[in-house]
Amino acid sequence: MVNKSSKEQKFRRIGVLTVIAVYFLILVGGIVRSTGSGMGCPDWPKCFGSWVPPTNVNQLPEDYLEVYKKQRIEKNQKLAGYLDKAGFEKVAAYIFTHPSQYIETEFNVTKTWIEYLNRLVGVGIGILIFLTLLYAIPFLKSDPSVFYLSLASFILVGIEGWLGSIVVSTNLLPITITIHMALALVLVALLQYAVVRVRERDKKTTLPFSSRLNVMIWAVLLTTFGQILLGTQIREEIDIVAFTMGDALRAEWIDNLGLSFYIHRSFSIVVVGMHVYLAYLIYQLKDQRLTRWTNVMLFIVLAEVIFGVILTYFAMPSVMQPLHLTFAALLFGAEFMILIIYYYASKRVHKKSVAIV
C-alpha cells in the first residue's frame, strides 16, 4: 500500500510540473509572436547554424539571408514532395504560393535570443515528459491507461518539435502555426487526464449523471478550443497587417482585419453566456471541487473579456497578446479538469447502479 501511494505521488508531482511547464511554454510562445521573434532563428534545431546563437551580425556571413532562405526552400521542397505523394497536392502547392515562403528576416539579437529561449523551454518540456513516461511505467500492470497516455504525450511532443521545424522552414506559414497550437492543447489534455486519472479512480465521491450538464461541458470545451484556433488565425492576420502598416499605425490595425476577427469578437458574447450557464448547472451539484474549478473558470473568462477589450480598443498593446493566448489555454485546461472530475464522479454512480442490478 505504501509503495502504491509513493508511486502515485511521484507520478502526480512530475505530471503536474510538466503540465505547468507546457502552459509556460504557451506563454513564452505568445511572447515570441507578440515581439515578432518567430523567425529570430532562421534554421532548426540550431540557430544560425550554431547551438549557441550569435550576439552580433558580424558573426554571420555577408550573404546569410540568402543562405538560410535557400536552406528553407530546399527543406520545403522535400516536405512538399512527401505531401504530394501522400495525396495532399493542394497543401503542397500552398506552401510555395504563400508569400512568406520567400521573405527573409534580418538578424536582430533580441529576437534571436527570445526565440532561442523559447526553444530551450521546449527542450526542457521534452525532458519532463520523458520523466513523466518513466514514472508511468509502474502503472503498466495496475492501470495501463496512465502509461499509454504518457507515451502518447511523449510521442506528441516529438511531433510538436518536428512541426516547430516546419513552422520555421515555412517562415511562419499560418496553417502550420494553427496546427502547432491545436496539438499543444491536445498535449495538455493528455497530460492532465493522466495525472487526474491517478487521483480520481480511487475516490469515493459520487455525483448524479446529467446528460444536460455533460453535453454543456463538452459544448463549452469544444467551443473554447475552436475560439483559440480562430484566435491563432487572427494572430496571423495581425502579423500581416503589422508588417504592411508598421508599428506607427498600430491603432488602425483592428480596422484592417478580416471577417475572422469580427466573428471571434462577436461570438465571444455567446461563449461568455455558455460559461455562465455551465456554472449555474455545476453550482446546483454543490460539489466542493467542481465549484472551486468553476470559480477558476469564471475568473479566467472575466480576465479574457478584459484582455479582449484592451486589445480591441487600446491599440493592441503587445503585452496583452501573450496573456490573452495563455489565459485562453488555461481556460481550456480548467474546463477539461471539470470534465474529468465530473466524468469519474458520475461514472462511479453508474457502476454502483450496474452492481445493484
Salt bridges, closest charged atoms under 4 A:
GLU8 OE2 - ARG201 NH2 2.86
GLU104 OE1 - ARG72 NH2 3.14
GLU115 OE2 - ARG119 NE 2.90
ASP143 OD2 - ARG197 NE 2.92
ASP143 OD2 - ARG201 NH1 3.06
GLU160 OE1 - HIS180 ND1 2.97
GLU200 OE2 - ARG199 NE 3.47
GLU200 OE2 - ARG289 NH1 2.33
GLU200 OE1 - ARG348 NH2 3.90
ASP202 OD2 - LYS4 NZ 3.56
GLU236 OE2 - ARG33 NH1 3.05
ASP239 OD2 - ARG33 NH2 1.83
ASP239 OD1 - ARG235 NH2 2.57
ASP247 OD1 - ARG250 NH1 2.62
GLU304 OE1 - HIS324 ND1 3.12
GLU335 OE2 - HIS275 NE2 2.46
